Amino acid sequence: MDWYLAVIKNYAGFSGRARRKEYWMFALINIAIVIALSVIEGILGIPGIISAIYGLALLVPSLAVGVRRLHDTGRTGWWLLLALIPLVGPIVLLVFFCMEGNSGSNDFGADPKAA
């Protein structure tokens, strides 16, 4: 939960680098919350309003942690636009997000694993 809260506290922080653990723990907790909200909406008979509000609230932090994760692999945040290419783009991004970050400093900052 600390990793999730760290991303939320760094709400619009697009600079720097994010470790794999930070990105994937945020994604895991985010998915768990979305599933829980969907179950609650299904029980209450609400048509996705709560999930939509939650998704909009976390749009900027999700983009920011994705950009920082790409920075850790030595890529710019513009690579996130690959998600707009059907089928191939999300697969390529998944591979990038799973890759180990660059050792030592790169153009985007110091190695977060070393700190």
Biopython code that builds the backbone (N, CA, C, O; Angstrom):
import numpy as np
from Bio.PDB.StructureBuilder import StructureBuilder

atoms = [
    (1, "MET", "N", (0.826, -1.197, 0.000)),
    (1, "MET", "CA", (0.000, 0.000, 0.000)),
    (1, "MET", "C", (0.869, 1.259, 0.000)),
    (1, "MET", "O", (0.452, 2.302, -0.503)),
    (2, "ASP", "N", (2.074, 1.163, 0.562)),
    (2, "ASP", "CA", (2.971, 2.328, 0.593)),
    (2, "ASP", "C", (3.349, 2.771, -0.819)),
    (2, "ASP", "O", (3.458, 3.967, -1.088)),
    (3, "TRP", "N", (3.548, 1.805, -1.722)),
    (3, "TRP", "CA", (3.905, 2.146, -3.098)),
    (3, "TRP", "C", (2.755, 2.872, -3.786)),
    (3, "TRP", "O", (2.978, 3.811, -4.551)),
    (4, "TYR", "N", (1.536, 2.441, -3.518)),
    (4, "TYR", "CA", (0.352, 3.074, -4.098)),
    (4, "TYR", "C", (0.237, 4.513, -3.604)),
    (4, "TYR", "O", (0.005, 5.429, -4.392)),
    (5, "LEU", "N", (0.398, 4.703, -2.314)),
    (5, "LEU", "CA", (0.300, 6.041, -1.732)),
    (5, "LEU", "C", (1.440, 6.943, -2.186)),
    (5, "LEU", "O", (1.255, 8.152, -2.324)),
    (6, "ALA", "N", (2.623, 6.364, -2.423)),
    (6, "ALA", "CA", (3.751, 7.168, -2.915)),
    (6, "ALA", "C", (3.439, 7.738, -4.293)),
    (6, "ALA", "O", (3.793, 8.880, -4.586)),
    (7, "VAL", "N", (2.780, 6.952, -5.139)),
    (7, "VAL", "CA", (2.409, 7.440, -6.474)),
    (7, "VAL", "C", (1.346, 8.522, -6.349)),
    (7, "VAL", "O", (1.400, 9.526, -7.060)),
    (8, "ILE", "N", (0.385, 8.332, -5.458)),
    (8, "ILE", "CA", (-0.673, 9.326, -5.262)),
    (8, "ILE", "C", (-0.090, 10.635, -4.723)),
    (8, "ILE", "O", (-0.504, 11.715, -5.146)),
    (9, "LYS", "N", (0.859, 10.549, -3.800)),
    (9, "LYS", "CA", (1.476, 11.759, -3.243)),
    (9, "LYS", "C", (2.274, 12.516, -4.304)),
    (9, "LYS", "O", (2.351, 13.744, -4.274)),
    (10, "ASN", "N", (2.866, 11.778, -5.238)),
    (10, "ASN", "CA", (3.617, 12.383, -6.344)),
    (10, "ASN", "C", (2.668, 12.522, -7.529)),
    (10, "ASN", "O", (2.972, 12.062, -8.630)),
    (11, "TYR", "N", (1.526, 13.153, -7.305)),
    (11, "TYR", "CA", (0.365, 13.166, -8.188)),
    (11, "TYR", "C", (0.714, 13.447, -9.648)),
    (11, "TYR", "O", (0.366, 12.662, -10.530)),
    (12, "ALA", "N", (1.388, 14.542, -9.905)),
    (12, "ALA", "CA", (1.691, 14.921, -11.291)),
    (12, "ALA", "C", (3.195, 15.014, -11.507)),
    (12, "ALA", "O", (3.664, 15.862, -12.266)),
    (13, "GLY", "N", (3.948, 14.150, -10.847)),
    (13, "GLY", "CA", (5.401, 14.152, -10.979)),
    (13, "GLY", "C", (5.838, 13.333, -12.179)),
    (13, "GLY", "O", (5.961, 12.111, -12.096)),
    (14, "PHE", "N", (6.073, 14.005, -13.290)),
    (14, "PHE", "CA", (6.461, 13.312, -14.514)),
    (14, "PHE", "C", (7.976, 13.215, -14.662)),
    (14, "PHE", "O", (8.464, 12.544, -15.571)),
    (15, "SER", "N", (8.716, 13.864, -13.796)),
    (15, "SER", "CA", (10.172, 13.812, -13.903)),
    (15, "SER", "C", (10.714, 12.760, -12.946)),
    (15, "SER", "O", (10.071, 12.411, -11.956)),
    (16, "GLY", "N", (11.883, 12.269, -13.251)),
    (16, "GLY", "CA", (12.506, 11.252, -12.421)),
    (16, "GLY", "C", (12.253, 9.860, -12.961)),
    (16, "GLY", "O", (11.829, 9.681, -14.103)),
    (17, "ARG", "N", (12.521, 8.885, -12.122)),
    (17, "ARG", "CA", (12.432, 7.488, -12.530)),
    (17, "ARG", "C", (11.613, 6.697, -11.516)),
    (17, "ARG", "O", (11.588, 7.037, -10.333)),
    (18, "ALA", "N", (10.951, 5.654, -11.972)),
    (18, "ALA", "CA", (10.163, 4.778, -11.103)),
    (18, "ALA", "C", (10.630, 3.338, -11.289)),
    (18, "ALA", "O", (10.759, 2.859, -12.416)),
    (19, "ARG", "N", (10.878, 2.664, -10.195)),
    (19, "ARG", "CA", (11.279, 1.260, -10.249)),
    (19, "ARG", "C", (10.120, 0.388, -10.717)),
    (19, "ARG", "O", (8.957, 0.793, -10.694)),
    (20, "ARG", "N", (10.473, -0.816, -11.139)),
    (20, "ARG", "CA", (9.436, -1.771, -11.531)),
    (20, "ARG", "C", (8.487, -2.028, -10.383)),
    (20, "ARG", "O", (7.275, -2.100, -10.583)),
    (21, "LYS", "N", (9.023, -2.167, -9.180)),
    (21, "LYS", "CA", (8.190, -2.463, -8.016)),
    (21, "LYS", "C", (7.171, -1.360, -7.781)),
    (21, "LYS", "O", (6.006, -1.643, -7.499)),
    (22, "GLU", "N", (7.595, -0.107, -7.892)),
    (22, "GLU", "CA", (6.674, 1.017, -7.700)),
    (22, "GLU", "C", (5.547, 0.972, -8.727)),
    (22, "GLU", "O", (4.377, 1.126, -8.374)),
    (23, "TYR", "N", (5.891, 0.765, -9.985)),
    (23, "TYR", "CA", (4.885, 0.751, -11.044)),
    (23, "TYR", "C", (3.917, -0.412, -10.867)),
    (23, "TYR", "O", (2.702, -0.218, -10.904)),
    (24, "TRP", "N", (4.448, -1.627, -10.674)),
    (24, "TRP", "CA", (3.588, -2.806, -10.636)),
    (24, "TRP", "C", (2.771, -2.901, -9.354)),
    (24, "TRP", "O", (1.657, -3.423, -9.384)),
    (25, "MET", "N", (3.287, -2.417, -8.234)),
    (25, "MET", "CA", (2.484, -2.406, -7.006)),
    (25, "MET", "C", (1.335, -1.407, -7.148)),
    (25, "MET", "O", (0.224, -1.675, -6.692)),
    (26, "PHE", "N", (1.596, -0.258, -7.778)),
    (26, "PHE", "CA", (0.531, 0.702, -8.040)),
    (26, "PHE", "C", (-0.523, 0.075, -8.944)),
    (26, "PHE", "O", (-1.721, 0.202, -8.688)),
    (27, "ALA", "N", (-0.079, -0.601, -10.003)),
    (27, "ALA", "CA", (-1.014, -1.223, -10.941)),
    (27, "ALA", "C", (-1.835, -2.314, -10.257)),
    (27, "ALA", "O", (-3.043, -2.404, -10.478)),
    (28, "LEU", "N", (-1.201, -3.138, -9.436)),
    (28, "LEU", "CA", (-1.891, -4.227, -8.754)),
    (28, "LEU", "C", (-2.967, -3.703, -7.807)),
    (28, "LEU", "O", (-4.103, -4.177, -7.829)),
    (29, "ILE", "N", (-2.611, -2.733, -6.983)),
    (29, "ILE", "CA", (-3.579, -2.175, -6.033)),
    (29, "ILE", "C", (-4.681, -1.439, -6.784)),
    (29, "ILE", "O", (-5.846, -1.502, -6.393)),
    (30, "ASN", "N", (-4.326, -0.747, -7.852)),
    (30, "ASN", "CA", (-5.311, -0.041, -8.662)),
    (30, "ASN", "C", (-6.330, -1.014, -9.257)),
    (30, "ASN", "O", (-7.529, -0.738, -9.244)),
    (31, "ILE", "N", (-5.865, -2.139, -9.773)),
    (31, "ILE", "CA", (-6.766, -3.150, -10.345)),
    (31, "ILE", "C", (-7.668, -3.737, -9.262)),
    (31, "ILE", "O", (-8.858, -3.958, -9.489)),
    (32, "ALA", "N", (-7.098, -3.986, -8.086)),
    (32, "ALA", "CA", (-7.901, -4.531, -6.981)),
    (32, "ALA", "C", (-9.001, -3.550, -6.574)),
    (32, "ALA", "O", (-10.125, -3.967, -6.292)),
    (33, "ILE", "N", (-8.694, -2.265, -6.539)),
    (33, "ILE", "CA", (-9.693, -1.262, -6.185)),
    (33, "ILE", "C", (-10.775, -1.177, -7.254)),
    (33, "ILE", "O", (-11.957, -1.057, -6.931)),
    (34, "VAL", "N", (-10.384, -1.237, -8.521)),
    (34, "VAL", "CA", (-11.365, -1.188, -9.614)),
    (34, "VAL", "C", (-12.294, -2.399, -9.550)),
    (34, "VAL", "O", (-13.499, -2.260, -9.760)),
    (35, "ILE", "N", (-11.759, -3.566, -9.269)),
    (35, "ILE", "CA", (-12.598, -4.767, -9.151)),
    (35, "ILE", "C", (-13.562, -4.618, -7.973)),
    (35, "ILE", "O", (-14.747, -4.928, -8.099)),
    (36, "ALA", "N", (-13.059, -4.145, -6.828)),
    (36, "ALA", "CA", (-13.928, -3.958, -5.662)),
    (36, "ALA", "C", (-15.032, -2.943, -5.952)),
    (36, "ALA", "O", (-16.184, -3.150, -5.571)),
    (37, "LEU", "N", (-14.682, -1.848, -6.623)),
    (37, "LEU", "CA", (-15.701, -0.853, -6.972)),
    (37, "LEU", "C", (-16.728, -1.421, -7.939)),
    (37, "LEU", "O", (-17.915, -1.112, -7.831)),
    (38, "SER", "N", (-16.293, -2.236, -8.871)),
    (38, "SER", "CA", (-17.224, -2.852, -9.824)),
    (38, "SER", "C", (-18.190, -3.796, -9.115)),
    (38, "SER", "O", (-19.377, -3.831, -9.439)),
    (39, "VAL", "N", (-17.684, -4.559, -8.150)),
    (39, "VAL", "CA", (-18.550, -5.458, -7.383)),
    (39, "VAL", "C", (-19.567, -4.650, -6.585)),
    (39, "VAL", "O", (-20.749, -4.990, -6.549)),
    (40, "ILE", "N", (-19.102, -3.585, -5.947)),
    (40, "ILE", "CA", (-20.005, -2.733, -5.168)),
    (40, "ILE", "C", (-21.062, -2.107, -6.070)),
    (40, "ILE", "O", (-22.236, -2.050, -5.705)),
    (41, "GLU", "N", (-20.653, -1.639, -7.241)),
    (41, "GLU", "CA", (-21.608, -1.059, -8.191)),
    (41, "GLU", "C", (-22.618, -2.092, -8.672)),
    (41, "GLU", "O", (-23.792, -1.774, -8.864)),
    (42, "GLY", "N", (-22.163, -3.331, -8.867)),
    (42, "GLY", "CA", (-23.066, -4.386, -9.284)),
    (42, "GLY", "C", (-24.086, -4.721, -8.210)),
    (42, "GLY", "O", (-25.254, -4.967, -8.508)),
    (43, "ILE", "N", (-23.644, -4.730, -6.964)),
    (43, "ILE", "CA", (-24.560, -5.015, -5.858)),
    (43, "ILE", "C", (-25.585, -3.899, -5.699)),
    (43, "ILE", "O", (-26.772, -4.151, -5.491)),
    (44, "LEU", "N", (-25.106, -2.663, -5.801)),
    (44, "LEU", "CA", (-26.001, -1.525, -5.617)),
    (44, "LEU", "C", (-26.811, -1.178, -6.866)),
    (44, "LEU", "O", (-27.768, -0.408, -6.791)),
    (45, "GLY", "N", (-26.435, -1.734, -7.996)),
    (45, "GLY", "CA", (-27.142, -1.441, -9.242)),
    (45, "GLY", "C", (-26.797, -0.087, -9.829)),
    (45, "GLY", "O", (-27.582, 0.477, -10.592)),
    (46, "ILE", "N", (-25.629, 0.443, -9.480)),
    (46, "ILE", "CA", (-25.162, 1.731, -10.016)),
    (46, "ILE", "C", (-24.379, 1.444, -11.304)),
    (46, "ILE", "O", (-23.501, 0.581, -11.301)),
    (47, "PRO", "N", (-24.674, 2.138, -12.389)),
    (47, "PRO", "CA", (-24.041, 1.821, -13.687)),
    (47, "PRO", "C", (-22.643, 2.422, -13.879)),
    (47, "PRO", "O", (-22.467, 3.245, -14.777)),
    (48, "GLY", "N", (-21.656, 2.051, -13.084)),
    (48, "GLY", "CA", (-20.277, 2.446, -13.319)),
    (48, "GLY", "C", (-19.896, 3.873, -12.991)),
    (48, "GLY", "O", (-18.844, 4.339, -13.430)),
    (49, "ILE", "N", (-20.700, 4.568, -12.249)),
    (49, "ILE", "CA", (-20.407, 5.976, -11.946)),
    (49, "ILE", "C", (-19.200, 6.101, -11.012)),
    (49, "ILE", "O", (-18.321, 6.933, -11.236)),
    (50, "ILE", "N", (-19.163, 5.278, -9.978)),
    (50, "ILE", "CA", (-18.068, 5.358, -9.007)),
    (50, "ILE", "C", (-16.744, 4.983, -9.671)),
    (50, "ILE", "O", (-15.729, 5.640, -9.440)),
    (51, "SER", "N", (-16.746, 3.944, -10.485)),
    (51, "SER", "CA", (-15.524, 3.535, -11.192)),
    (51, "SER", "C", (-15.047, 4.612, -12.157)),
    (51, "SER", "O", (-13.844, 4.827, -12.304)),
    (52, "ALA", "N", (-15.969, 5.278, -12.804)),
    (52, "ALA", "CA", (-15.596, 6.351, -13.733)),
    (52, "ALA", "C", (-14.956, 7.518, -12.991)),
    (52, "ALA", "O", (-13.963, 8.077, -13.457)),
    (53, "ILE", "N", (-15.506, 7.884, -11.858)),
    (53, "ILE", "CA", (-14.935, 8.971, -11.053)),
    (53, "ILE", "C", (-13.555, 8.578, -10.547)),
    (53, "ILE", "O", (-12.627, 9.386, -10.585)),
    (54, "TYR", "N", (-13.412, 7.349, -10.077)),
    (54, "TYR", "CA", (-12.117, 6.856, -9.607)),
    (54, "TYR", "C", (-11.094, 6.863, -10.751)),
    (54, "TYR", "O", (-9.952, 7.283, -10.564)),
    (55, "GLY", "N", (-11.507, 6.399, -11.931)),
    (55, "GLY", "CA", (-10.605, 6.382, -13.080)),
    (55, "GLY", "C", (-10.142, 7.766, -13.484)),
    (55, "GLY", "O", (-8.971, 7.963, -13.810)),
    (56, "LEU", "N", (-11.053, 8.728, -13.465)),
    (56, "LEU", "CA", (-10.671, 10.106, -13.788)),
    (56, "LEU", "C", (-9.739, 10.696, -12.733)),
    (56, "LEU", "O", (-8.818, 11.446, -13.059)),
    (57, "ALA", "N", (-9.982, 10.355, -11.474)),
    (57, "ALA", "CA", (-9.134, 10.877, -10.399)),
    (57, "ALA", "C", (-7.710, 10.338, -10.496)),
    (57, "ALA", "O", (-6.761, 11.025, -10.120)),
    (58, "LEU", "N", (-7.555, 9.117, -10.996)),
    (58, "LEU", "CA", (-6.227, 8.511, -11.076)),
    (58, "LEU", "C", (-5.618, 8.540, -12.473)),
    (58, "LEU", "O", (-4.605, 7.885, -12.716)),
    (59, "LEU", "N", (-6.210, 9.278, -13.380)),
    (59, "LEU", "CA", (-5.669, 9.363, -14.731)),
    (59, "LEU", "C", (-4.277, 9.994, -14.736)),
    (59, "LEU", "O", (-3.345, 9.437, -15.316)),
    (60, "VAL", "N", (-4.136, 11.142, -14.097)),
    (60, "VAL", "CA", (-2.844, 11.840, -14.098)),
    (60, "VAL", "C", (-1.767, 11.043, -13.344)),
    (60, "VAL", "O", (-0.662, 10.906, -13.869)),
    (61, "PRO", "N", (-2.035, 10.507, -12.129)),
    (61, "PRO", "CA", (-0.995, 9.711, -11.473)),
    (61, "PRO", "C", (-0.604, 8.458, -12.274)),
    (61, "PRO", "O", (0.561, 8.058, -12.265)),
    (62, "SER", "N", (-1.561, 7.848, -12.956)),
    (62, "SER", "CA", (-1.254, 6.669, -13.763)),
    (62, "SER", "C", (-0.334, 7.027, -14.931)),
    (62, "SER", "O", (0.618, 6.305, -15.228)),
    (63, "LEU", "N", (-0.625, 8.130, -15.577)),
    (63, "LEU", "CA", (0.250, 8.586, -16.664)),
    (63, "LEU", "C", (1.625, 8.953, -16.130)),
    (63, "LEU", "O", (2.639, 8.639, -16.753)),
    (64, "ALA", "N", (1.666, 9.617, -14.974)),
    (64, "ALA", "CA", (2.938, 10.053, -14.407)),
    (64, "ALA", "C", (3.821, 8.862, -14.040)),
    (64, "ALA", "O", (5.013, 8.868, -14.348)),
    (65, "VAL", "N", (3.261, 7.843, -13.391)),
    (65, "VAL", "CA", (4.082, 6.694, -13.017)),
    (65, "VAL", "C", (4.500, 5.911, -14.265)),
    (65, "VAL", "O", (5.582, 5.324, -14.280)),
    (66, "GLY", "N", (3.677, 5.888, -15.299)),
    (66, "GLY", "CA", (4.062, 5.251, -16.553)),
    (66, "GLY", "C", (5.228, 5.968, -17.227)),
    (66, "GLY", "O", (6.149, 5.337, -17.744)),
    (67, "VAL", "N", (5.171, 7.288, -17.212)),
    (67, "VAL", "CA", (6.272, 8.077, -17.790)),
    (67, "VAL", "C", (7.549, 7.857, -16.990)),
    (67, "VAL", "O", (8.618, 7.669, -17.571)),
    (68, "ARG", "N", (7.452, 7.878, -15.669)),
    (68, "ARG", "CA", (8.644, 7.662, -14.839)),
    (68, "ARG", "C", (9.199, 6.255, -15.026)),
    (68, "ARG", "O", (10.413, 6.057, -14.969)),
    (69, "ARG", "N", (8.320, 5.270, -15.252)),
    (69, "ARG", "CA", (8.787, 3.900, -15.506)),
    (69, "ARG", "C", (9.537, 3.835, -16.826)),
    (69, "ARG", "O", (10.567, 3.168, -16.921)),
    (70, "LEU", "N", (9.031, 4.523, -17.849)),
    (70, "LEU", "CA", (9.743, 4.571, -19.128)),
    (70, "LEU", "C", (11.074, 5.298, -18.979)),
    (70, "LEU", "O", (12.060, 4.915, -19.608)),
    (71, "HIS", "N", (11.112, 6.340, -18.155)),
    (71, "HIS", "CA", (12.373, 7.035, -17.900)),
    (71, "HIS", "C", (13.402, 6.083, -17.306)),
    (71, "HIS", "O", (14.588, 6.178, -17.622)),
    (72, "ASP", "N", (12.962, 5.167, -16.450)),
    (72, "ASP", "CA", (13.884, 4.226, -15.818)),
    (72, "ASP", "C", (14.522, 3.299, -16.848)),
    (72, "ASP", "O", (15.640, 2.823, -16.649)),
    (73, "THR", "N", (13.819, 3.045, -17.940)),
    (73, "THR", "CA", (14.382, 2.197, -18.991)),
    (73, "THR", "C", (15.110, 3.012, -20.058)),
    (73, "THR", "O", (15.552, 2.458, -21.065)),
    (74, "GLY", "N", (15.238, 4.323, -19.846)),
    (74, "GLY", "CA", (15.982, 5.164, -20.778)),
    (74, "GLY", "C", (15.160, 5.701, -21.930)),
    (74, "GLY", "O", (15.721, 6.174, -22.919)),
    (75, "ARG", "N", (13.850, 5.639, -21.824)),
    (75, "ARG", "CA", (12.970, 6.136, -22.890)),
    (75, "ARG", "C", (12.222, 7.371, -22.417)),
    (75, "ARG", "O", (12.034, 7.569, -21.217)),
    (76, "THR", "N", (11.797, 8.199, -23.359)),
    (76, "THR", "CA", (11.013, 9.374, -22.999)),
    (76, "THR", "C", (9.565, 8.975, -22.754)),
    (76, "THR", "O", (9.138, 7.880, -23.120)),
    (77, "GLY", "N", (8.827, 9.869, -22.136)),
    (77, "GLY", "CA", (7.425, 9.615, -21.849)),
    (77, "GLY", "C", (6.556, 9.548, -23.085)),
    (77, "GLY", "O", (5.439, 9.032, -23.027)),
    (78, "TRP", "N", (7.044, 10.059, -24.202)),
    (78, "TRP", "CA", (6.269, 10.030, -25.446)),
    (78, "TRP", "C", (6.001, 8.607, -25.910)),
    (78, "TRP", "O", (5.085, 8.376, -26.698)),
    (79, "TRP", "N", (6.791, 7.651, -25.430)),
    (79, "TRP", "CA", (6.563, 6.256, -25.796)),
    (79, "TRP", "C", (5.206, 5.765, -25.289)),
    (79, "TRP", "O", (4.705, 4.757, -25.787)),
    (80, "LEU", "N", (4.603, 6.440, -24.324)),
    (80, "LEU", "CA", (3.275, 6.053, -23.844)),
    (80, "LEU", "C", (2.225, 6.150, -24.949)),
    (80, "LEU", "O", (1.185, 5.494, -24.880)),
    (81, "LEU", "N", (2.493, 6.957, -25.957)),
    (81, "LEU", "CA", (1.552, 7.083, -27.077)),
    (81, "LEU", "C", (1.418, 5.785, -27.866)),
    (81, "LEU", "O", (0.495, 5.637, -28.667)),
    (82, "LEU", "N", (2.339, 4.841, -27.641)),
    (82, "LEU", "CA", (2.207, 3.533, -28.289)),
    (82, "LEU", "C", (0.912, 2.838, -27.884)),
    (82, "LEU", "O", (0.404, 1.989, -28.617)),
    (83, "ALA", "N", (0.384, 3.193, -26.734)),
    (83, "ALA", "CA", (-0.858, 2.581, -26.256)),
    (83, "ALA", "C", (-2.014, 2.868, -27.211)),
    (83, "ALA", "O", (-3.021, 2.161, -27.185)),
    (84, "LEU", "N", (-1.887, 3.887, -28.047)),
    (84, "LEU", "CA", (-2.942, 4.234, -28.994)),
    (84, "LEU", "C", (-2.951, 3.334, -30.225)),
    (84, "LEU", "O", (-3.919, 3.333, -30.987)),
    (85, "ILE", "N", (-1.879, 2.569, -30.424)),
    (85, "ILE", "CA", (-1.819, 1.635, -31.554)),
    (85, "ILE", "C", (-2.490, 0.332, -31.104)),
    (85, "ILE", "O", (-2.035, -0.294, -30.147)),
    (86, "PRO", "N", (-3.546, -0.075, -31.770)),
    (86, "PRO", "CA", (-4.270, -1.272, -31.337)),
    (86, "PRO", "C", (-3.386, -2.520, -31.312)),
    (86, "PRO", "O", (-2.569, -2.728, -32.210)),
    (87, "LEU", "N", (-3.552, -3.330, -30.299)),
    (87, "LEU", "CA", (-2.929, -4.621, -30.075)),
    (87, "LEU", "C", (-1.415, -4.560, -29.896)),
    (87, "LEU", "O", (-0.906, -5.017, -28.873)),
    (88, "VAL", "N", (-0.690, -4.013, -30.855)),
    (88, "VAL", "CA", (0.770, -4.018, -30.800)),
    (88, "VAL", "C", (1.302, -3.042, -29.754)),
    (88, "VAL", "O", (2.219, -3.378, -29.005)),
    (89, "GLY", "N", (0.739, -1.844, -29.696)),
    (89, "GLY", "CA", (1.223, -0.819, -28.785)),
    (89, "GLY", "C", (1.206, -1.235, -27.323)),
    (89, "GLY", "O", (2.231, -1.115, -26.652)),
    (90, "PRO", "N", (0.080, -1.720, -26.801)),
    (90, "PRO", "CA", (0.066, -2.150, -25.400)),
    (90, "PRO", "C", (1.022, -3.300, -25.097)),
    (90, "PRO", "O", (1.563, -3.380, -23.994)),
    (91, "ILE", "N", (1.234, -4.187, -26.063)),
    (91, "ILE", "CA", (2.167, -5.302, -25.845)),
    (91, "ILE", "C", (3.590, -4.776, -25.739)),
    (91, "ILE", "O", (4.351, -5.215, -24.878)),
    (92, "VAL", "N", (3.953, -3.841, -26.605)),
    (92, "VAL", "CA", (5.294, -3.252, -26.558)),
    (92, "VAL", "C", (5.491, -2.512, -25.234)),
    (92, "VAL", "O", (6.546, -2.626, -24.610)),
    (93, "LEU", "N", (4.484, -1.760, -24.810)),
    (93, "LEU", "CA", (4.587, -1.055, -23.530)),
    (93, "LEU", "C", (4.709, -2.030, -22.361)),
    (93, "LEU", "O", (5.464, -1.773, -21.423)),
    (94, "LEU", "N", (3.991, -3.127, -22.404)),
    (94, "LEU", "CA", (4.091, -4.134, -21.353)),
    (94, "LEU", "C", (5.514, -4.660, -21.260)),
    (94, "LEU", "O", (6.039, -4.845, -20.162)),
    (95, "VAL", "N", (6.138, -4.902, -22.400)),
    (95, "VAL", "CA", (7.529, -5.356, -22.414)),
    (95, "VAL", "C", (8.443, -4.287, -21.807)),
    (95, "VAL", "O", (9.320, -4.606, -21.004)),
    (96, "PHE", "N", (8.243, -3.027, -22.186)),
    (96, "PHE", "CA", (9.056, -1.943, -21.636)),
    (96, "PHE", "C", (8.883, -1.821, -20.131)),
    (96, "PHE", "O", (9.856, -1.613, -19.406)),
    (97, "PHE", "N", (7.642, -1.952, -19.657)),
    (97, "PHE", "CA", (7.368, -1.825, -18.225)),
    (97, "PHE", "C", (7.950, -2.990, -17.430)),
    (97, "PHE", "O", (8.240, -2.844, -16.242)),
    (98, "CYS", "N", (8.126, -4.149, -18.076)),
    (98, "CYS", "CA", (8.678, -5.323, -17.395)),
    (98, "CYS", "C", (10.203, -5.353, -17.417)),
    (98, "CYS", "O", (10.819, -6.091, -16.647)),
    (99, "MET", "N", (10.811, -4.565, -18.283)),
    (99, "MET", "CA", (12.265, -4.550, -18.392)),
    (99, "MET", "C", (12.906, -3.947, -17.152)),
    (99, "MET", "O", (12.329, -3.079, -16.495)),
    (100, "GLU", "N", (14.102, -4.418, -16.844)),
    (100, "GLU", "CA", (14.847, -3.834, -15.738)),
    (100, "GLU", "C", (15.330, -2.451, -16.152)),
    (100, "GLU", "O", (15.669, -2.227, -17.313)),
    (101, "GLY", "N", (15.359, -1.525, -15.197)),
    (101, "GLY", "CA", (15.805, -0.165, -15.476)),
    (101, "GLY", "C", (17.299, -0.097, -15.705)),
    (101, "GLY", "O", (18.034, -1.034, -15.395)),
    (102, "ASN", "N", (17.740, 1.023, -16.252)),
    (102, "ASN", "CA", (19.164, 1.244, -16.475)),
    (102, "ASN", "C", (19.894, 1.347, -15.149)),
    (102, "ASN", "O", (19.414, 1.989, -14.215)),
    (103, "SER", "N", (21.050, 0.717, -15.069)),
    (103, "SER", "CA", (21.887, 0.828, -13.872)),
    (103, "SER", "C", (22.565, 2.187, -13.873)),
    (103, "SER", "O", (22.987, 2.676, -14.920)),
    (104, "GLY", "N", (22.667, 2.787, -12.717)),
    (104, "GLY", "CA", (23.306, 4.090, -12.610)),
    (104, "GLY", "C", (22.416, 5.190, -13.151)),
    (104, "GLY", "O", (21.243, 4.974, -13.455)),
    (105, "SER", "N", (22.989, 6.354, -13.264)),
    (105, "SER", "CA", (22.236, 7.520, -13.735)),
    (105, "SER", "C", (22.001, 7.437, -15.237)),
    (105, "SER", "O", (22.792, 6.850, -15.977)),
    (106, "ASN", "N", (20.903, 8.034, -15.667)),
    (106, "ASN", "CA", (20.666, 8.223, -17.092)),
    (106, "ASN", "C", (20.188, 9.660, -17.283)),
    (106, "ASN", "O", (20.285, 10.465, -16.357)),
    (107, "ASP", "N", (19.682, 9.993, -18.451)),
    (107, "ASP", "CA", (19.269, 11.368, -18.746)),
    (107, "ASP", "C", (18.130, 11.851, -17.856)),
    (107, "ASP", "O", (17.881, 13.054, -17.773)),
    (108, "PHE", "N", (17.443, 10.944, -17.197)),
    (108, "PHE", "CA", (16.254, 11.307, -16.439)),
    (108, "PHE", "C", (16.469, 11.313, -14.925)),
    (108, "PHE", "O", (15.535, 11.587, -14.171)),
    (109, "GLY", "N", (17.671, 11.017, -14.479)),
    (109, "GLY", "CA", (17.957, 11.095, -13.053)),
    (109, "GLY", "C", (18.780, 9.918, -12.554)),
    (109, "GLY", "O", (19.236, 9.069, -13.320)),
    (110, "ALA", "N", (18.949, 9.906, -11.237)),
    (110, "ALA", "CA", (19.743, 8.863, -10.597)),
    (110, "ALA", "C", (18.934, 7.567, -10.532)),
    (110, "ALA", "O", (17.707, 7.573, -10.629)),
    (111, "ASP", "N", (19.644, 6.473, -10.368)),
    (111, "ASP", "CA", (19.019, 5.153, -10.277)),
    (111, "ASP", "C", (18.218, 5.055, -8.975)),
    (111, "ASP", "O", (18.801, 5.164, -7.896)),
    (112, "PRO", "N", (16.896, 4.853, -9.049)),
    (112, "PRO", "CA", (16.106, 4.781, -7.815)),
    (112, "PRO", "C", (16.398, 3.510, -7.020)),
    (112, "PRO", "O", (16.131, 3.462, -5.820)),
    (113, "LYS", "N", (16.937, 2.492, -7.664)),
    (113, "LYS", "CA", (17.259, 1.246, -6.981)),
    (113, "LYS", "C", (18.472, 1.435, -6.078)),
    (113, "LYS", "O", (18.581, 0.794, -5.033)),
    (114, "ALA", "N", (19.381, 2.316, -6.486)),
    (114, "ALA", "CA", (20.599, 2.551, -5.705)),
    (114, "ALA", "C", (20.321, 3.437, -4.493)),
    (114, "ALA", "O", (21.075, 3.414, -3.520)),
    (115, "ALA", "N", (19.248, 4.211, -4.550)),
    (115, "ALA", "CA", (18.954, 5.134, -3.440)),
    (115, "ALA", "C", (18.342, 4.441, -2.316)),
    (115, "ALA", "O", (18.031, 5.065, -1.301)),
]
sb = StructureBuilder()
sb.init_structure("model")
sb.init_model(0)
sb.init_chain("A")
sb.init_seg("    ")
for serial, (resi, resn, name, xyz) in enumerate(atoms, 1):
    if name == "N":
        sb.init_residue(resn, " ", resi, " ")
    sb.init_atom(name, np.array(xyz, "f"), 0.0, 1.0, " ", f" {name:<3s}", serial, name[0])
structure = sb.get_structure()
